């Protein structure tokens, strides 16, 4: 199945939770995750399974005004 | 000498000495950012969230901010819908471990004007979700009254569009908001370019200013940060001291009693 990760389309060949997926992608704390535009808390990440077409956003601190 | 008692800047029950909130973006280097923020005396610094990059740049930035030990105020800059802003606020709360959020909801790309209608909707949702919302809004009295009625304890009307450096485009509107909402903590956010603009905002009775480009974009950001700090102190003292009333007719300041009369004719 295909998912979109930070705007990039990625093929995954087996069922994964968000936690498994972002760990494999090398996510570095601190970060927060949204799935299909909805916030997913860090405690929920290991229990939410990805589906075909899901959009995952992994955000980290940057400068702001 | 008599000195006038002042009250500290209060944001959702927390008190601060500095009357300047400062942004962390657009500086020529991380070192200059850190030095300018430190020189400004600001106790609150704004930050944001974006997609994590593969390189370490974001980590380095966050380490620099953390080591300064300041209160962080995350923003929802760049959001154009209620849904985006609410989601980004929730993500900020988890990453930055704060329930403060500078709520930015852009309504127009040309002048980056806040969308007042969406802002009200997002504010209501976030307040109910336990956030302490600092809404970036236009200088519209009725909008500010509505935000006040929702339960916001801080309002941040713009001085001018973000990054323009034009100063207070409509002092009358800002003054009217101050007059009609005397209990509110009011912060002029955006559009300042000169320390005199910040001074003017404080002289109007605003509690603080929030700025970024004016310092980061200056020829010497560190010196400009110092200038802004001085201007907020001057503006606040001026407000407390109560300015003399303006007059239409000249009035001599030097006593006329005892004036010799060699020019009497």
Interface residues (C-beta under 8 A of the other chain):
Chain A: X6 X7 X26 X27 X28 X30 X31 X32 X33 X34 X37 X38 X39 X41 X42 X57 X58 X59 X60 X61 X62 X63 X64 X65
Chain B: X23 X24 X25 X26 X27 X33 X46 X47 X48 X49 X50 X51 X52 X53 X54 X58 X59 X61 X62 X65 X74 X75 X77 X83 X84 X87 X88 X90 X91 X92 X94 X95 X96 X162 X212 X213
